[in-house]
């Protein structure tokens, strides 16, 4: 900074200020300007802020509540799935279930944030030709000062034609009733269920099973059970594209003495 007669003094408990003063004196009948640079640090660096004044400009630097950046790991939510359903497609996420979101703002604000205060979304209606879409972060809470959020990751998916089939529900018992009792008929309602999903997963389905725990029972009973699809080797099909026409199935079991 090119200042004439710079003098530094403490203005108050939170600021230091440079004051520019013009000094002119006359010597041997000739006017001239004497330039002095006096740096008087009356306190240590541990102050709230510095104020620098030169000509008509002032710059304030806050060192008590500085800006900082934190990175949060956030689960990514997909939106506008109907855009794929309208063209009879299903998807599976192959990369980008979670994203790293950088948040920059004042320390007092950023330090109070948690991962659940941040939302990360991927709009499936904006899928690119390589089945990828940018992940966009947003803040879910109100804060006292402005913050910026940044995420440079993308969500990648695989697309497949949608298919469905009707499958009979099998009830499989697990455990043993009390001594002297046996399990009679077990009836599932409904006894047929529609399974929808990616064509490759649907083609693997051999059965849909529900598992009924009968350990230590001695009376007839009813339970609601969650159906699951299995292939011809008895392996559970875990494709995220699969959906069932019923989330649970009502199973009634008779217990014989």
Buried (B, 14 or more C-beta within 10 A) or exposed (E): EEBBBBBBEBEEEEBBBBEBEEEEEEEEEEEEEEEEEEEEEEEEEEBBBBBBBBEEEEEEEBEEEEBBEBEBEBEBEBBBBEBBEEEEBBBBBEEBEEBBBBBBBBBBBBEEBEEEBBBBBBBBEEBEEEBBBBBBBEBEEEBEEEBEBEBEBBBBBEBBEBBEBEBEBBBEBEEEBBEEBEBEEBEBEEEEBBBBBBEEBBEBBBBBBBBBEBEEBEEEEEBEBEBBBBBEEEEEBEBEBBEBEBEEBBBBBEBEE
